[in-house]
Amino acid sequence: MEPQRVSEAHVVTPPFGRRRIAPRVCIADGKPHIRHFLREALEDLGFITSECDRIDGLAAIVADQDLFVLGLSSGGFACKATLEALSNVNYAGKVLIFGTPTSLMATAMLSIGDKLGLAMLPLLPTPFNDKDLRDRVAALQPKAAPPHPPVDVAEALHANWLELWYQPKIEVRSLTLSGAEALIRMRHPSWGIVPPAQFIPDADDPHFSSLSAFVMTRAAEDWLHFIAEYGNIELAINLPATFFQRATAIQDLAQCMPRHPAFEGMIVEINGHDLAQQLPLVKQAARQLRMLNIGVSIDDLGADWPMLMEIDDFPFVEIKVAQNFVTGSTDNPLKQTMCRRILALADSFGARTVAKGVETRADFLSARDMGFDVIQGYFFAKPMEPRKFARRVLGRPVTMPN
């Protein structure tokens, strides 16, 4: 095995003096696609990841790593040398080997690791599923959510810690891809992947303008990548209703849209509760945005749904029913009644309907039977970073989960 080199694109040094909360893992395997696959799987479990494919300089690479994941694709002698290198630098974290469970090499590596005094975890058999991986690393996973807020949004923007992840929207009847919603995430150097509830400022916060600009610009950039590799897709972004209080809001949105002949428009989602507070403002914006091929969607519509009954001129292209109305609706007549009333209103307006929070087959069947056009939720897919979304969603046909 050649001298080790770490993939610097995935290594982040925590700021001095900050308490490290998320566990750290270094992934070593001779095949880049295997390292990439494991990186995504471990990030989903809350780890901060780095990769290495060579073994010199291992002391610096693993100094603050809680876990070292070692694949066997490089061969027995190379893996043995890696374990010896870990022992020589007195590596104190856990070591997880993955490979074929019936392989003599896997058994030999576990034995060598034990003899070298390394803290060996049980073999991760390949192919493995999410449960197998979760079971092996359960003791290392974060036990609590990051404190609120973990970081100032201005700092996150300046440090380039923010990303857009994408969750597919699926046509109910045809089981084809309808589009995707862009959801913001933070890749923090100390806390790992942080959900928006931990860092999104209030809509009247002065940093929200910069955050909105980031969302608009990044979504357009991602769309250009998606269409170049996989074809057209309708993307939806989330903006606060107060965004349209700015005199230049429509112009700013228009300037961010892709300049591409295949671009057919984008969706802007406005939270239903926010819409109820700013209805005239958002209605006016929606009418203007239609001229730019940008549709406005009412997102997370729940208890505020009766406001729709008072609208004569309905400029919105889509209504997304809140998760708490959809999840578990199969055995809840009240939830079904609320959904059906919203669906009837949407039908009278000619608006598309989306069931959010579809997490089980029962939720899916209930949404289909009630007449929703599109579904979105963990039953089909969680939000994913752009590369993973493109590979797993855009790169293959939609299939019904088991």
C-alpha positions in Angstrom: 0.0 0.0 0.0 1.4 3.4 -1.0 2.0 6.2 1.6 -1.3 7.5 2.8 -2.8 10.7 1.6 -6.0 12.3 3.0 -8.6 13.7 0.7 -8.5 17.3 1.9 -11.9 18.2 0.4 -13.6 16.3 3.2 -11.4 17.3 6.1 -12.4 20.1 8.4 -10.5 21.3 11.4 -12.7 22.5 14.2 -12.2 26.1 15.3 -9.9 26.4 18.3 -11.6 26.2 21.6 -14.9 24.8 20.3 -16.3 21.7 21.9 -16.6 18.9 19.4 -20.0 17.3 19.6 -20.4 15.2 16.4 -18.1 12.1 16.2 -15.4 12.0 13.5 -14.6 9.1 11.2 -11.8 8.4 8.7 -12.7 6.1 5.8 -9.9 4.1 4.2 -10.4 2.0 1.1 -8.7 1.6 -2.2 -11.8 2.3 -4.2 -13.1 6.0 -4.3 -16.7 5.0 -5.0 -16.8 2.8 -1.9 -15.3 5.6 0.3 -17.9 8.0 -1.1 -20.8 5.7 -0.4 -19.7 5.1 3.2 -19.1 8.9 3.6 -22.7 9.6 2.7 -24.1 6.8 4.9 -22.0 7.9 7.9 -23.0 11.5 7.5 -26.6 10.5 7.5 -25.9 9.0 11.0 -24.4 12.3 12.2 -20.6 11.7 11.6 -18.1 14.3 10.4 -16.2 12.4 7.7 -12.8 12.4 6.1 -11.3 9.9 3.6 -7.8 8.5 3.1 -6.4 6.2 0.4 -2.7 5.9 1.5 -0.9 5.3 4.8 1.9 7.6 5.4 1.2 10.5 7.7 -1.5 8.5 9.4 -0.8 10.0 12.8 -1.9 13.5 11.6 -4.9 12.0 9.8 -6.4 10.1 12.7 -5.3 12.3 15.6 -8.9 13.4 16.4 -10.9 10.6 14.8 -13.3 8.6 16.9 -13.7 5.9 14.3 -11.5 4.4 11.5 -13.3 2.5 8.9 -11.1 0.1 6.8 -12.2 -1.7 3.7 -10.5 -4.8 2.3 -10.5 -3.9 -1.4 -6.7 -3.1 -1.3 -5.8 -6.6 -0.2 -4.6 -8.3 3.0 -1.1 -7.0 3.1 -2.1 -3.4 2.6 -4.8 -3.7 5.3 -2.4 -5.3 7.7 0.0 -2.5 7.1 -2.8 0.0 7.8 -3.6 -1.7 11.1 0.1 -1.7 12.1 0.3 2.0 11.3 -2.7 2.7 13.5 -1.1 0.8 16.3 2.3 2.6 15.8 0.6 6.0 16.3 -1.3 4.7 19.4 -4.7 5.3 17.7 -7.2 5.3 20.6 -10.5 5.3 18.6 -12.5 2.4 17.3 -11.7 0.4 14.2 -14.4 -1.0 11.9 -13.5 -3.4 9.1 -16.0 -4.1 6.4 -15.9 -7.0 4.0 -17.4 -10.4 3.1 -18.2 -12.2 6.3 -17.0 -15.5 5.0 -13.7 -14.1 3.9 -10.6 -15.5 5.5 -9.0 -12.1 5.0 -11.7 -10.4 7.2 -11.2 -12.9 10.0 -7.4 -12.5 9.8 -7.7 -8.7 9.9 -9.9 -8.8 13.0 -7.4 -11.1 14.7 -4.5 -8.9 13.8 -6.2 -5.8 15.1 -6.9 -7.5 18.4 -3.3 -8.6 18.8 -2.1 -5.1 18.0 -4.3 -3.7 20.9 -6.7 -1.8 18.6 -10.3 -1.4 19.7 -11.9 -3.5 17.0 -15.7 -3.4 16.4 -17.5 -6.4 15.0 -17.1 -6.9 11.2 -19.5 -4.9 9.1 -20.6 -7.5 6.5 -21.0 -6.5 2.9 -23.3 -5.8 1.3 -24.7 -4.0 4.4 -27.9 -2.1 5.1 -28.5 1.0 7.2 -29.4 -1.0 10.2 -26.1 -3.0 10.0 -24.1 0.2 9.9 -26.1 1.9 12.6 -25.8 -1.1 15.0 -22.0 -1.1 14.6 -21.5 2.6 15.3 -24.4 3.2 17.8 -22.2 3.8 20.7 -20.4 6.6 18.9 -23.4 8.5 17.6 -24.4 11.9 19.0 -26.7 11.6 22.0 -28.2 15.1 21.8 -29.1 17.7 19.3 -26.7 20.7 18.8 -27.5 23.7 21.0 -29.6 26.4 19.5 -28.2 28.3 17.7 -24.9 26.6 17.1 -23.5 29.3 14.9 -24.4 32.7 13.5 -25.9 32.6 10.0 -23.5 35.3 8.8 -20.6 33.2 9.9 -22.0 30.2 8.1 -22.4 32.1 4.9 -18.9 33.5 5.1 -17.4 30.1 5.8 -19.4 28.4 3.1 -21.0 25.9 5.5 -24.4 26.1 3.9 -25.8 23.6 1.4 -29.1 22.8 -0.3 -30.3 19.3 -0.1 -33.1 17.9 -2.2 -36.2 15.8 -1.5 -38.1 14.3 -4.4 -41.8 15.0 -5.1 -43.5 12.0 -6.6 -46.5 11.9 -8.9 -49.1 9.7 -7.1 -50.7 7.9 -10.0 -47.7 7.4 -12.4 -45.0 7.0 -9.7 -42.8 9.4 -11.7 -40.6 12.3 -10.5 -42.6 15.5 -10.3 -39.8 17.7 -9.0 -37.8 18.3 -5.8 -37.9 20.7 -2.9 -34.6 22.4 -1.9 -34.0 22.3 1.8 -31.2 24.2 3.5 -28.6 22.4 5.7 -25.4 23.4 7.4 -22.3 21.3 7.3 -20.7 22.6 10.5 -17.1 21.7 11.3 -17.9 20.8 14.9 -21.5 19.6 14.8 -21.6 18.0 11.4 -24.9 18.2 9.4 -27.2 20.6 11.2 -30.9 20.9 10.4 -32.4 24.3 9.7 -34.4 24.4 12.9 -31.0 24.9 14.7 -29.9 27.9 12.7 -32.6 29.6 10.6 -33.0 33.2 11.9 -36.4 34.9 12.3 -37.9 36.2 9.0 -37.3 39.8 10.2 -33.6 39.1 11.0 -31.2 41.2 8.9 -29.3 38.0 7.8 -32.4 36.4 6.3 -32.0 38.5 3.2 -28.5 37.0 2.6 -29.8 33.6 3.4 -32.6 34.0 0.8 -30.1 35.1 -1.8 -28.0 32.0 -1.1 -31.0 29.7 -1.6 -32.0 31.4 -4.8 -28.5 31.4 -6.3 -27.5 27.9 -5.2 -30.8 26.3 -6.5 -30.2 27.9 -9.9 -26.6 26.5 -9.9 -27.7 23.0 -8.9 -30.5 23.1 -11.6 -27.8 23.8 -14.2 -25.8 20.8 -13.0 -28.9 18.5 -12.9 -30.0 19.4 -16.5 -26.5 19.0 -17.9 -26.2 15.5 -16.5 -29.7 14.1 -16.1 -32.3 16.4 -17.8 -34.8 19.0 -16.7 -36.4 19.0 -13.2 -38.7 21.4 -11.5 -37.1 22.7 -8.3 -38.9 24.4 -5.4 -37.3 26.8 -2.9 -38.6 28.2 0.4 -38.8 31.9 1.0 -40.4 33.9 3.8 -43.5 36.0 3.0 -41.6 39.0 4.2 -39.1 38.6 1.4 -41.6 40.3 -0.9 -41.7 43.4 1.3 -38.5 44.4 -0.5 -39.0 46.7 -3.4 -36.5 44.7 -5.5 -37.8 41.2 -4.5 -39.2 40.3 -7.9 -36.2 41.6 -9.8 -33.8 39.8 -7.4 -35.6 36.5 -8.1 -35.6 37.0 -11.8 -31.9 37.7 -11.9 -31.2 34.4 -10.1 -33.1 32.2 -12.5 -31.0 30.1 -14.9 -30.3 31.6 -18.3 -30.9 28.3 -20.2 -33.2 27.5 -23.1 -34.6 24.4 -21.3 -35.5 26.3 -18.1 -39.2 26.0 -17.6 -39.6 27.8 -14.3 -39.2 27.3 -10.6 -41.5 27.1 -7.6 -41.3 29.4 -4.6 -42.9 27.9 -1.4 -44.4 30.2 1.2 -45.5 28.8 4.5 -49.2 28.7 4.9 -49.2 30.5 8.3 -47.0 33.3 7.0 -49.2 33.6 3.9 -52.2 34.1 6.1 -50.5 37.0 7.8 -49.3 38.6 4.5 -52.0 37.4 2.0 -52.4 40.6 -0.1 -48.6 41.1 -0.4 -48.0 37.5 -1.5 -50.9 37.4 -3.9 -49.6 40.5 -5.7 -46.1 38.9 -5.9 -47.5 35.6 -7.2 -49.3 37.4 -10.0 -46.1 39.2 -11.0 -44.0 36.1 -10.7 -46.2 34.2 -13.1 -45.0 36.5 -15.8 -41.5 35.2 -15.1 -42.5 31.5 -15.2 -42.1 31.3 -11.4 -45.0 29.7 -9.5 -45.9 30.3 -5.9 -46.9 27.3 -3.7 -48.6 27.4 -0.3 -46.5 25.3 1.9 -47.4 23.5 5.1 -51.0 24.4 4.9 -52.8 23.3 8.1 -55.1 25.0 10.5 -55.1 28.2 8.3 -56.7 26.5 5.4 -60.1 28.2 5.8 -58.5 31.5 4.5 -58.5 29.9 1.0 -62.3 30.1 1.0 -62.1 33.9 1.0 -59.8 34.1 -2.1 -61.5 34.9 -5.4 -58.4 35.6 -7.5 -56.2 32.5 -6.7 -52.7 33.1 -8.2 -51.0 30.1 -6.5 -50.0 27.0 -8.5 -49.8 24.5 -5.7 -51.0 23.6 -2.2 -48.9 21.5 0.1 -50.9 20.0 2.9 -49.0 19.9 6.3 -47.5 16.7 7.6 -49.7 16.6 10.7 -52.8 16.4 8.4 -51.2 13.6 6.3 -49.1 11.3 8.5 -51.4 8.7 10.1 -54.4 9.8 8.1 -55.4 6.2 7.3 -57.0 5.7 10.6 -58.0 9.2 11.4 -61.3 10.4 9.9 -60.7 14.0 11.1 -57.4 14.2 9.2 -59.1 12.8 6.2 -61.9 15.3 6.3 -59.5 18.2 6.6 -57.5 16.9 3.6 -60.5 16.3 1.5 -61.8 19.9 2.1 -58.4 21.3 1.1 -58.4 19.0 -2.0 -61.8 20.2 -3.0 -60.7 23.8 -2.7 -57.6 23.2 -4.7 -59.6 21.5 -7.4 -61.9 24.5 -7.7 -58.8 26.7 -8.1 -57.0 24.3 -10.5 -54.1 24.0 -8.2 -51.8 21.0 -7.8 -51.9 19.3 -4.4 -49.0 17.8 -2.5 -49.2 15.5 0.6 -46.3 16.2 2.9 -45.0 13.8 5.5 -45.8 10.5 3.7 -43.7 8.2 5.8 -45.4 4.8 5.4 -47.1 2.7 2.8 -50.4 3.4 4.6 -49.8 7.1 4.3 -49.1 6.7 0.6 -52.2 4.7 0.0 -54.3 7.1 2.0 -53.0 10.1 0.1 -53.6 8.4 -3.2 -57.1 7.4 -2.3 -58.0 10.9 -1.1 -56.9 12.3 -4.5 -53.6 14.0 -3.9 -51.6 14.7 -7.1 -48.1 14.5 -5.6 -46.5 13.1 -2.4 -43.4 14.0 -0.6 -41.9 12.3 2.5 -39.5 9.7 3.9 -41.5 6.8 2.5 -39.8 7.5 -0.9 -36.7 9.5 0.2 -35.1 11.7 2.8 -33.6 15.0 1.7 -30.2 14.4 0.1 -27.1 16.4 -0.9 -27.1 17.3 -4.6 -24.7 14.5 -5.8 -26.5 11.9 -3.9 -29.9 13.2 -5.1 -28.7 13.2 -8.7 -27.4 9.7 -8.5 -30.2 8.0 -6.5 -33.2 9.9 -7.8 -32.4 11.6 -11.2 -30.2 8.7 -12.3 -32.8 6.0 -12.0 -36.6 5.4 -12.3 -38.9 5.8 -9.2 -39.7 2.5 -7.6 -42.2 1.7 -4.9 -40.4 1.1 -1.6 -40.9 -2.2 0.2 
